[in-house]
């Protein structure tokens, strides 16, 4: 009797996972119709930035598309087959070219590291799954998600070839362009030690994102 319960539970889980994967694929394909592909004739300045990042990372060409949105975001779509990097119009409008190179480099790094398939399942359209998303991101895959962010940061640094650009880009993305102008970088860097004294690695794992101070410190250590 216990074995049949286990088999039924595995069957239900498998069916649920299959349905979810199909839903993710359908969602992503429906989004493709709203995207505008970057090319030498369409958004040539973005195409040049992406090409430069690919060359720095020795990456094969990856399609980059623009999505109209009032939010700053960049993410990669693709469960299998050719991945596509999606960058929002707001991010293009707000970020300077070197910062865009850093962020595109981060996505290329995810692809090269093989992180795309799981991130696609967890963040089908660039955002977490409603209700269970935060639980999966923090408790189940929290450590893996953090490590994947650190890997992406290193790739972004290689792409833009500037520690200053890497750090400024991360901070701008975290606090926003307007607030960044009022930020004291030196005081922010002093927070790194404060954060270390406040908690442990466990608290970082269950947070929505790895601590920004920790990301800055690790990318600086990698760069130097």
C-alpha positions in Angstrom: 0.0 0.0 0.0 2.8 2.4 0.9 4.5 1.7 -2.5 1.4 2.5 -4.4 1.0 5.8 -2.6 4.6 6.7 -3.5 4.0 5.7 -7.1 0.8 7.8 -7.2 2.6 10.8 -5.6 5.4 10.5 -8.2 2.9 10.3 -11.0 1.0 13.4 -9.8 4.3 15.3 -9.4 5.4 14.3 -12.9 2.2 15.3 -14.5 2.2 18.6 -12.6 5.8 19.3 -13.7 5.0 18.4 -17.3 1.9 20.7 -17.4 4.0 23.5 -15.8 6.8 23.2 -18.4 4.3 23.3 -21.2 2.7 26.4 -19.7 6.1 28.1 -19.4 6.8 27.3 -23.1 3.4 28.7 -24.2 3.9 31.8 -22.1 7.3 32.5 -23.6 6.2 31.9 -27.2 3.3 34.3 -26.7 5.7 37.0 -25.5 7.9 36.7 -28.6 5.2 38.5 -30.7 5.6 41.6 -28.5 9.4 41.8 -28.8 11.5 43.8 -31.3 14.7 42.1 -32.3 18.0 44.0 -32.2 20.0 43.9 -35.4 22.5 46.1 -37.4 19.5 47.9 -38.9 17.3 47.9 -35.8 18.7 49.5 -32.7 22.2 49.3 -34.2 23.8 50.9 -31.0 22.4 48.1 -28.9 23.5 45.5 -31.4 27.1 46.9 -31.2 27.0 46.8 -27.4 25.8 43.2 -27.5 28.4 42.2 -30.1 31.2 43.8 -28.1 30.1 41.8 -25.0 30.0 38.6 -27.0 33.5 39.2 -28.2 34.8 39.9 -24.7 33.2 36.6 -23.4 34.1 34.6 -26.6 30.4 33.9 -26.8 28.5 32.8 -29.9 25.9 35.3 -31.1 22.8 35.4 -28.9 19.6 37.1 -30.1 18.8 40.3 -28.2 15.2 41.7 -28.2 13.7 44.9 -26.8 10.4 44.8 -24.8 8.4 47.9 -24.1 8.1 48.3 -20.3 8.2 51.0 -17.7 10.4 48.7 -15.5 14.2 48.3 -15.7 14.8 44.6 -16.4 16.9 42.2 -18.4 16.5 38.5 -18.5 17.0 35.4 -20.8 14.2 33.3 -22.2 14.8 29.8 -23.3 14.1 26.4 -21.8 15.7 24.5 -24.6 16.9 25.6 -28.1 18.2 29.1 -28.8 18.0 31.4 -25.8 16.9 35.0 -26.3 18.0 38.0 -24.1 15.2 40.4 -23.4 16.0 44.0 -22.3 13.3 46.5 -21.5 12.9 49.9 -23.2 13.2 51.6 -19.8 16.5 50.0 -19.1 17.9 51.1 -22.4 16.6 54.7 -21.8 18.1 54.9 -18.3 21.4 53.0 -18.5 24.6 54.3 -20.3 26.1 52.0 -22.9 28.9 50.6 -20.7 26.3 49.6 -18.1 24.2 47.9 -20.8 27.3 46.0 -21.8 27.7 44.9 -18.2 24.1 43.7 -18.0 24.1 42.0 -21.4 27.4 40.3 -20.4 25.7 39.0 -17.2 23.0 37.3 -19.3 25.6 35.9 -21.7 27.4 34.5 -18.6 24.2 32.8 -17.5 23.9 31.1 -20.9 27.5 30.0 -21.0 27.3 28.6 -17.5 24.2 26.6 -18.3 22.0 28.4 -15.8 19.3 29.4 -18.3 17.0 26.3 -18.1 16.5 26.4 -14.3 16.2 30.2 -14.2 13.6 30.0 -17.0 11.5 27.5 -14.9 11.8 29.7 -11.8 11.4 33.1 -13.6 9.5 32.3 -16.9 9.1 35.9 -18.0 11.8 37.6 -15.9 9.9 37.5 -12.7 9.2 35.0 -9.9 6.3 32.6 -10.1 3.3 33.9 -8.2 2.7 32.5 -4.7 5.3 29.7 -4.7 8.0 31.7 -6.5 9.5 33.4 -3.4 9.6 30.0 -1.6 11.4 28.3 -4.5 13.8 31.2 -4.9 14.8 31.4 -1.3 14.3 28.1 0.5 14.6 25.5 -2.2 17.1 27.0 -4.7 18.3 30.0 -2.7 22.0 29.0 -2.5 22.0 28.1 -6.2 20.3 31.4 -7.2 22.9 33.4 -5.2 25.8 31.6 -6.8 24.3 32.1 -10.2 24.1 35.8 -9.6 27.8 35.9 -8.6 28.7 34.0 -11.8 26.7 36.5 -13.8 28.4 39.4 -12.1 31.8 38.1 -13.1 30.7 37.7 -16.7 29.4 41.2 -16.7 32.7 42.5 -15.4 34.6 40.7 -18.2 32.1 42.1 -20.8 32.6 45.8 -19.7 36.2 45.3 -18.5 35.7 47.9 -15.8 35.3 47.3 -12.1 34.0 50.9 -11.6 31.3 50.3 -14.3 30.3 47.0 -12.8 29.9 48.3 -9.3 28.1 51.5 -10.4 25.8 49.5 -12.7 24.8 47.1 -9.9 24.1 50.0 -7.5 22.1 52.0 -10.1 19.9 48.9 -10.8 19.3 48.4 -7.1 18.5 51.9 -6.0 17.3 53.5 -9.3 18.9 56.2 -11.4 17.5 59.2 -9.6 18.4 58.0 -6.1 21.9 56.9 -7.3 22.7 60.6 -7.9 22.2 61.2 -4.2 24.1 58.1 -3.0 27.4 58.4 -1.2 29.5 55.5 -2.6 32.0 55.6 0.2 29.3 55.3 2.8 27.6 52.5 0.9 30.8 50.5 0.8 31.0 50.9 4.6 27.7 49.0 4.8 29.4 45.8 3.7 31.0 45.3 7.2 27.7 46.3 8.9 25.7 43.7 6.9 28.3 41.0 7.8 27.8 41.7 11.5 24.0 41.6 11.2 23.5 38.1 10.0 24.9 34.9 8.6 25.0 33.2 5.2 21.6 31.6 5.9 19.9 35.0 6.0 21.4 35.9 2.6 20.1 32.7 1.1 16.5 33.3 2.1 16.6 37.0 0.9 15.1 37.9 -2.4 18.5 38.7 -3.8 22.1 38.1 -2.6 23.3 41.1 -0.6 24.4 43.9 -2.9 27.4 44.6 -0.6 28.5 40.9 -0.9 28.1 41.1 -4.7 30.2 44.2 -4.9 32.9 42.6 -2.7 33.0 39.4 -4.7 33.2 41.0 -8.1 36.0 43.3 -6.8 37.9 40.3 -5.5 37.5 38.7 -8.9 38.6 41.8 -10.8 41.7 42.4 -8.6 
